[in-house]
Amino acid sequence: MFRVNIVSSDQVQFFEANEVILPLVDGYMGVLSRHSPFAASLDVGLVTVKTTDGMEKNYAIAGGVASFASGFLRIITPALYETDDINAFIKQLDEEYKKAHEASSRYRSIQLNP
């Protein structure tokens, strides 16, 4: 058993876990309670948390970083959604990117004191 903390820009999740599976930039990695310390870059994908009460929770993340030391896994990501459907999550990220790009284009088109 180890503690897990997932932090995004709008929420924080805490768990007691037996196992966590992380989407690293070069493949998936499993973390167990006696894992050696590490720090890693995360990719867009699903984080699977197998809790001590037997539940399995899946969270789609938009990249980020993870570190593990002294029985504590820390995950920091810009976006976090509880879901089993990574395709729906990627579609949602694409829509948010398009909105941000459109807003940025409108901002750049403003001319001050022409």
C-alpha positions as CSV (number, residue, x, y, z in Angstrom):
1,M,0.0,0.0,0.0
2,F,1.2,3.5,-0.8
3,R,-0.3,7.0,-1.0
4,V,-1.2,8.7,-4.4
5,N,-1.8,12.4,-5.0
6,I,-3.0,13.6,-8.4
7,V,-3.0,17.3,-8.9
8,S,-4.4,19.3,-11.9
9,S,-5.2,22.9,-12.4
10,D,-8.8,22.4,-11.0
11,Q,-8.8,19.4,-8.7
12,V,-6.8,17.2,-6.3
13,Q,-7.3,13.5,-5.8
14,F,-5.9,11.4,-2.9
15,F,-5.8,7.6,-2.8
16,E,-4.4,4.7,-0.8
17,A,-3.3,2.3,-3.6
18,N,-1.9,-1.1,-4.2
19,E,-0.9,-0.4,-7.8
20,V,-0.9,2.5,-10.3
21,I,-0.3,2.3,-14.0
22,L,1.2,5.5,-15.6
23,P,1.4,6.6,-19.3
24,L,5.0,7.7,-19.7
25,V,6.3,9.3,-22.8
26,D,8.1,6.1,-23.8
27,G,5.4,3.5,-22.7
28,Y,3.3,2.5,-19.7
29,M,4.9,1.8,-16.3
30,G,3.4,0.1,-13.2
31,V,4.1,1.3,-9.7
32,L,3.9,-0.9,-6.6
33,S,4.5,0.0,-3.0
34,R,8.2,-1.1,-3.0
35,H,9.1,0.6,-6.3
36,S,12.4,2.4,-6.4
37,P,12.3,6.2,-6.4
38,F,11.8,7.9,-9.8
39,A,10.8,11.0,-11.6
40,A,9.2,10.7,-15.0
41,S,7.6,12.7,-17.8
42,L,4.0,11.7,-18.5
43,D,2.2,11.5,-21.9
44,V,-1.5,12.0,-22.7
45,G,-3.2,8.8,-21.6
46,L,-4.9,6.9,-18.8
47,V,-3.7,6.6,-15.2
48,T,-5.2,3.5,-13.6
49,V,-5.3,3.5,-9.8
50,K,-6.1,0.2,-8.1
51,T,-7.1,1.3,-4.6
52,T,-6.7,-0.6,-1.3
53,D,-10.5,-1.2,-1.1
54,G,-10.5,-3.1,-4.4
55,M,-11.8,-0.4,-6.7
56,E,-10.2,0.6,-10.0
57,K,-10.3,4.2,-11.1
58,N,-9.2,5.5,-14.5
59,Y,-8.2,9.1,-15.1
60,A,-7.3,10.6,-18.4
61,I,-4.4,13.1,-18.1
62,A,-2.9,15.6,-20.5
63,G,0.8,14.8,-19.8
64,G,2.7,16.1,-16.8
65,V,5.2,14.7,-14.4
66,A,5.2,11.9,-11.8
67,S,7.6,11.1,-8.9
68,F,7.7,8.3,-6.4
69,A,9.7,8.3,-3.1
70,S,9.1,7.0,0.4
71,G,5.8,5.3,-0.4
72,F,4.2,8.5,-2.0
73,L,3.4,8.9,-5.7
74,R,2.9,12.4,-6.9
75,I,1.3,13.2,-10.3
76,I,1.0,16.7,-11.6
77,T,-0.9,17.3,-14.8
78,P,-2.5,20.2,-16.6
79,A,-5.8,18.4,-17.1
80,L,-7.4,15.4,-15.3
81,Y,-10.7,13.7,-16.1
82,E,-12.2,10.6,-14.6
83,T,-13.0,8.4,-17.6
84,D,-12.5,5.0,-19.2
85,D,-12.6,6.5,-22.7
86,I,-9.3,8.0,-23.8
87,N,-10.7,8.8,-27.3
88,A,-13.4,11.1,-25.8
89,F,-10.8,12.8,-23.7
90,I,-8.5,13.4,-26.7
91,K,-11.5,14.8,-28.6
92,Q,-12.3,17.2,-25.7
93,L,-8.7,18.3,-25.6
94,D,-8.8,19.0,-29.3
95,E,-11.9,21.1,-28.9
96,E,-10.4,23.1,-26.0
97,Y,-7.2,23.7,-28.1
98,K,-9.3,25.0,-31.1
99,K,-11.1,27.4,-28.8
100,A,-7.8,28.7,-27.3
101,H,-6.3,29.0,-30.8
102,E,-9.3,31.0,-32.0
103,A,-9.2,33.3,-29.0
104,S,-5.5,33.8,-29.5
105,S,-6.0,34.7,-33.2
106,R,-8.7,37.2,-32.3
107,Y,-6.4,38.8,-29.7
108,R,-3.5,39.1,-32.3
109,S,-5.8,40.7,-34.8
110,I,-6.6,43.7,-32.5
111,Q,-4.6,46.8,-33.6
112,L,-3.9,49.4,-31.0
113,N,-3.6,53.0,-32.3
114,P,-3.5,52.2,-36.0
